[in-house]
Each structure stands twice: as C-alpha cells, then as structure tokens.
C-alpha cells in the first residue's frame, strides 16, 4: 500500500483551490459582462421607446396645429361674412338716405 504523502496532498489541495478561485473569478466576470449587455440592451430599448414617444408627440402637436389653423380659418371666414353683411347694410342704408 502506498503511504499518504502530505506534500502531494497539499499540492493537490492548492491546485484545486486555485482552480476553484479562477473558476469563480471567471464566472464573476462573465456575470458582469452579461449584466452590462443586458443593461445596454435595456438602455437602447428605453431610448428607442423615448424617441418613439417624441415622434408621436410631435405628430400630435402637428395635428393640433393644423386643426387650430382650420378653426382659425373658419372663424376668419365667419368674420368676413359678417363684415360683408355690415357693408351691405351700410351701403343699402346710405342709398336710402340719398333718396330721401
């Protein structure tokens, strides 16, 4: 039977401990890298969502402005019609005064 060699056991234990240490260190770096990629992807997604919100808001603002101008044009047309009626009334009454 072979005799227990404490030097060999210490060497193997040191080798095994070093291997486990390096493995844990590698897994930690891998986890950090994965977390960075996830955060980067989330940021890109959030940035894209924010940009789409801005595009939609701009579209709604443009639609609102166009609607506002249409309302303003309608109001101006109504005012023009009222001014025409007033002019017609004044012209008609002015001619009646001339005939008297």
PyMOL commands that set and color helices and strands:
alter all, ss='L'
color gray80, all
select helices_A, chain A and resi 6-99
alter helices_A, ss='H'
color red, helices_A
deselect
rebuild
show_as cartoon
